[in-house]
């Protein structure tokens, strides 16, 4: 597994964000020993495809039951459940937008999704989270277009709201191409 640490750029940095550790990893999200992993899911929290299905299988049947109790989750929003059989204590289920052409509010919805992930982590006093490239798989958002949106959403949220309880944010990418894009866009 390739692991690259990086820092928040000075223009977004605050006295609070300086204690926050960022890691870019090429590896398996479900193996991350963090407080929470982020599950890129759909509005009905179905566990039906891609990484969502992999996370559901790894967490075991209790995750499906927990998601059923949550009912639905709007695009751009997130909800949290226990991690059950995962290494992570929790799963933050985040619904990114399905990509049409980038002109139907996709960037705004994706940014809202990442900001909601950070809010959920802070609201639940989590210290470490691992996040994949949301919407860039089954939802077909081009990673090249999504990654700058992710960077700005994360950095702006930290500048405006601080890291709260967060001490570490990991971006965990399985595919080499997505890892390379994140590496370039985050300039690490």
C-alpha positions in Angstrom: 0.0 0.0 0.0 1.4 3.4 -1.0 0.9 6.1 1.6 1.7 9.8 1.1 1.2 12.4 3.9 0.3 16.0 2.9 -0.7 19.3 4.5 -3.5 21.8 4.0 -2.3 24.7 1.8 -1.5 27.9 3.6 -4.4 29.8 2.2 -6.8 27.4 3.9 -4.7 26.7 7.0 -5.7 27.8 10.5 -4.2 27.2 13.8 -6.7 24.3 14.3 -6.1 22.6 10.9 -2.3 22.5 11.5 -2.7 19.5 13.9 -4.8 17.6 11.3 -3.0 14.9 9.4 -3.8 14.2 5.8 -2.9 10.9 4.0 -3.3 9.8 0.4 -3.4 6.1 0.2 -3.6 3.6 -2.6 -5.2 0.5 -1.0 -8.4 -1.1 0.3 -10.9 1.1 2.1 -12.5 -1.7 4.1 -9.1 -2.6 5.7 -8.6 0.9 7.2 -8.4 0.9 11.0 -10.0 4.3 11.5 -13.0 5.5 13.5 -15.1 5.6 10.3 -14.9 4.7 6.6 -17.1 6.5 4.1 -19.5 4.4 2.0 -20.4 5.9 -1.4 -24.0 4.8 -1.6 -27.3 5.6 -3.2 -30.4 7.4 -1.8 -32.0 4.1 -0.5 -28.7 2.9 1.1 -29.1 -0.3 -0.8 -25.6 -1.8 -0.7 -26.3 -2.7 -4.3 -23.2 -2.0 -6.4 -19.5 -1.2 -6.5 -17.8 -0.2 -3.3 -21.1 0.0 -1.5 -21.7 -3.7 -2.1 -18.2 -4.6 -1.0 -18.6 -2.6 2.3 -22.0 -4.3 3.0 -20.5 -7.8 2.4 -17.5 -7.1 4.6 -19.6 -5.5 7.4 -22.1 -8.4 7.5 -25.9 -8.5 7.6 -26.3 -6.2 10.5 -25.2 -3.3 8.3 -28.2 -3.9 6.0 -30.6 -3.9 9.0 -29.1 -0.7 10.3 -29.4 1.0 6.9 -33.0 -0.1 6.6 -33.7 1.7 9.9 -32.2 4.9 8.5 -34.6 4.7 5.6 -33.4 7.1 2.8 -30.6 9.6 2.5 -30.8 12.6 0.1 -28.1 13.2 -2.5 -25.5 15.4 -0.9 -26.3 14.1 2.6 -24.8 11.5 4.8 -25.9 9.2 7.7 -23.9 7.0 10.1 -24.1 3.4 11.4 -21.9 1.1 13.4 -19.2 -0.7 11.4 -20.1 -4.1 12.7 -17.6 -6.6 11.3 -15.3 -3.9 9.7 -12.0 -2.7 11.1 -13.7 0.8 11.3 -16.0 1.5 14.2 -18.5 3.3 12.0 -19.6 3.7 8.5 -20.6 7.1 7.2 -23.0 6.5 4.3 -22.6 9.4 1.8 -24.8 9.9 -1.3 -22.9 11.7 -4.0 -24.5 12.9 -7.3 -25.0 10.8 -10.4 -23.1 12.5 -13.1 -25.0 13.8 -16.1 -22.9 16.4 -17.8 -21.6 18.6 -14.9 -24.3 21.2 -15.6 -27.0 19.8 -13.4 -25.7 20.8 -9.9 -23.3 17.9 -9.7 -20.3 20.0 -8.3 -22.5 21.6 -5.6 -24.0 18.3 -4.6 -20.6 16.6 -4.4 -19.2 19.5 -2.3 -22.2 19.3 0.0 -21.6 15.6 0.4 -18.0 16.0 1.5 -18.9 18.8 3.9 -21.6 16.6 5.4 -19.1 13.8 5.9 -16.9 16.2 7.9 -19.8 17.4 9.9 -20.9 13.8 10.7 -17.4 13.0 11.8 -17.2 16.0 14.0 -20.7 15.6 15.4 -19.8 12.0 16.4 -16.4 13.0 17.9 -14.5 10.9 15.4 -10.8 11.4 15.2 -10.0 9.5 12.0 -11.9 8.9 8.7 -11.1 7.2 5.4 -12.8 8.5 2.3 -13.0 7.1 -1.2 -13.5 9.0 -4.4 -17.3 9.4 -4.0 -19.4 9.3 -7.2 -16.5 8.4 -9.4 -17.4 4.8 -9.8 -21.0 3.6 -10.4 -22.2 7.2 -10.5 -19.8 8.0 -13.4 -18.5 11.4 -12.1 -15.2 11.8 -13.9 -12.5 11.7 -11.3 -10.6 14.5 -13.1 -13.6 16.8 -12.6 -14.6 15.6 -9.1 -11.2 15.9 -7.4 -10.9 19.7 -7.5 -14.4 19.9 -6.1 -13.5 17.6 -3.3 -10.3 19.5 -2.5 -12.0 22.9 -2.3 -15.0 21.5 -0.3 -12.7 19.9 2.3 -10.3 22.8 2.6 -13.0 25.4 2.8 -14.9 23.5 5.4 -11.8 23.2 7.5 -11.1 26.9 7.1 -14.6 27.9 8.0 -15.4 25.3 10.7 -12.1 23.9 11.9 -11.4 20.2 12.2 -13.3 19.6 15.5 -12.4 16.2 16.8 -10.7 15.1 13.6 -7.0 14.3 13.8 -6.6 12.4 10.5 -8.3 12.3 7.1 -7.3 9.6 4.7 -8.2 9.6 1.0 -8.1 5.9 0.1 -8.2 5.0 -3.6 -8.0 1.5 -5.1 -7.3 2.4 -8.7 -4.0 3.7 -9.8 -5.5 6.3 -12.2 -7.7 7.8 -9.4 -4.7 7.8 -7.0 -2.6 9.6 -9.6 -5.4 12.3 -10.1 -5.7 12.8 -6.4 -2.0 13.1 -6.0 -1.8 15.7 -8.8 -4.8 17.7 -7.7 -3.8 17.7 -4.0 -0.2 18.5 -5.1 1.4 15.7 -3.1 
